[in-house]
Amino acid sequence: MDNKHRTTMGAQLAVLVLGVALLGAGCALRGGPGGKGKDPDMFSGLVVDSDGRAVPFAKISILPVGEWEEAKRRKKGFVPPPEGSRGLAVTTEGGRWLVDHMSDDLGEDVALPNDYYYEITVYKPGFHPWKDSILYERGTLQVDVTLDADAIEIEDEGHMVDTAVDDTNTGKGVLRQGE
């Protein structure tokens, strides 16, 4: 082999090693081989009002309510989340929210089981609460919500109080006990 050929092979080997290293780093960042990627397990979303404006400081509650029937047939040894587990969040000033885990009654972190139904409730004073049961399979589930403002309709019924003055209500003096 001549020197030129050795230099070319050395450069090719260096490029190959660098490529494998970058591929490995890319797989680690994207969640696996094949470049398919894996989104983190979480719920996220945006809460807006009926005019499309962000609703800041709305409360989000996520409760596990039951396993998907199809998942029961596929999985063996599934352990449901502990009783009383819940995920909580508050929307940002821009109306965004994120729940990436639940907590049990003792405050310990609990993972979000895949293939499970969750009841999501969004509450903010001045708006009707929003509630839905949603199947969470895996990855990131985007749940965008539009809240409707509370409204009270008032109809004018005319005068409901008799304001007429007559002799029966124009008494004079003070009532005394025993008289």
C-alpha positions in Angstrom: 0.0 0.0 0.0 1.3 3.4 -0.8 1.2 6.4 1.6 -1.6 8.2 -0.3 -3.9 5.1 0.1 -3.1 4.8 3.8 -3.9 8.5 4.4 -7.2 8.1 2.6 -8.1 5.0 4.6 -7.1 6.7 7.8 -9.3 9.7 7.0 -12.2 7.4 6.0 -11.8 5.5 9.3 -11.8 8.8 11.3 -15.0 9.9 9.4 -16.6 6.6 10.1 -15.8 6.7 13.8 -17.0 10.3 14.0 -20.2 9.3 12.2 -20.9 6.4 14.5 -20.3 8.7 17.5 -22.7 11.3 16.2 -25.3 8.7 15.3 -25.1 7.3 18.8 -25.5 10.8 20.3 -28.4 11.5 18.0 -30.2 8.3 19.0 -29.8 9.1 22.6 -31.3 12.6 22.1 -34.1 11.3 19.9 -35.1 8.4 22.0 -33.8 5.4 20.1 -32.3 4.0 17.0 -33.8 4.4 13.6 -34.3 8.2 14.0 -37.9 7.7 15.0 -37.6 9.6 18.2 -39.6 9.3 21.4 -41.6 12.1 22.8 -41.4 12.3 26.6 -44.5 11.0 28.4 -46.6 14.1 29.3 -49.8 16.0 28.9 -49.5 19.6 27.6 -51.8 22.1 26.2 -53.1 25.7 25.8 -56.2 27.1 27.5 -58.0 30.0 25.8 -61.3 31.8 26.2 -64.0 31.9 23.5 -62.3 34.9 21.9 -59.0 33.0 21.6 -57.2 34.9 24.4 -55.0 32.9 26.7 -56.4 32.1 30.1 -53.7 32.6 32.7 -53.6 30.8 36.1 -56.3 28.2 35.3 -56.1 25.0 37.4 -55.5 21.7 35.6 -56.3 18.4 37.3 -55.5 15.0 35.8 -56.9 11.8 37.4 -56.4 8.3 36.2 -59.8 6.7 35.7 -59.3 3.3 34.0 -57.3 1.2 31.7 -58.1 0.9 28.0 -59.7 -2.5 27.3 -57.4 -3.1 24.3 -54.4 -2.6 26.5 -55.6 -5.1 29.0 -55.5 -7.8 26.3 -52.0 -6.7 25.2 -50.2 -6.2 28.5 -49.3 -8.7 31.2 -48.7 -7.7 34.7 -49.8 -4.1 34.3 -49.8 -2.2 37.6 -52.3 0.7 37.8 -51.3 4.0 39.4 -51.9 4.1 43.2 -55.3 5.2 44.5 -55.5 9.0 44.9 -52.8 9.7 42.2 -53.2 12.9 40.4 -51.4 15.4 38.2 -51.8 19.1 38.8 -50.8 22.2 36.9 -51.5 25.9 36.6 -51.5 27.7 33.2 -48.8 30.3 32.6 -49.7 33.8 31.7 -49.7 32.6 28.1 -52.3 29.9 28.9 -49.8 27.0 28.5 -49.6 24.0 30.8 -47.7 20.8 31.3 -48.0 17.6 33.4 -45.2 15.1 33.1 -46.0 13.0 36.2 -48.6 12.4 38.8 -48.2 12.4 42.6 -49.7 9.9 45.0 -51.3 10.8 48.4 -47.9 11.0 50.0 -46.5 13.4 47.4 -44.3 10.8 45.7 -43.8 11.0 42.0 -45.8 8.4 39.9 -45.3 7.8 36.2 -48.1 8.3 33.7 -49.2 4.7 32.7 -49.6 4.3 29.0 -52.9 3.1 27.4 -54.9 4.6 30.3 -57.9 6.9 30.5 -57.5 10.1 32.4 -60.1 12.6 33.5 -58.8 16.1 32.7 -60.5 19.1 34.4 -59.7 22.7 33.7 -61.1 25.3 36.2 -60.8 29.1 36.4 -63.2 31.4 38.4 -65.4 33.3 35.9 -65.5 30.4 33.4 -67.5 27.2 33.2 -65.3 24.2 34.2 -64.2 22.0 31.4 -63.9 18.2 31.9 -63.3 15.2 29.6 -62.0 11.7 29.8 -59.1 11.1 27.4 -57.2 8.0 26.3 -53.4 8.6 26.8 -51.4 6.1 24.8 -47.8 7.3 25.1 -45.5 10.3 24.3 -46.8 13.8 24.5 -50.6 14.3 24.3 -51.6 17.9 23.4 -54.9 18.9 25.0 -56.0 22.4 24.0 -59.1 23.7 25.8 -61.5 26.6 25.2 -63.3 27.9 28.3 -66.6 29.6 28.1 -67.2 32.6 30.4 -69.8 32.3 33.1 -72.9 34.3 32.2 -76.0 35.1 34.1 -79.0 36.2 32.1 -81.2 38.7 33.9 -84.7 39.5 32.7 -86.5 42.7 33.7 -89.7 41.6 35.4 -90.8 45.1 36.2 -91.4 46.2 39.8 -91.3 43.3 42.2 -91.6 45.3 45.4 -94.8 47.3 46.3 -93.5 50.8 47.0 -97.0 52.3 47.6 -97.5 53.9 51.0 -100.8 53.6 52.8 -102.3 53.9 56.3 -101.2 50.5 57.4 -97.5 51.2 57.4 -97.4 54.8 58.7 -97.7 54.1 62.4 -96.4 56.6 64.9 -94.7 56.1 68.2 -92.9 53.1 69.6 -94.5 49.8 70.5 -94.2 49.0 74.2 -94.2 45.6 75.6 -97.5 44.7 77.2 -99.7 47.2 75.4 
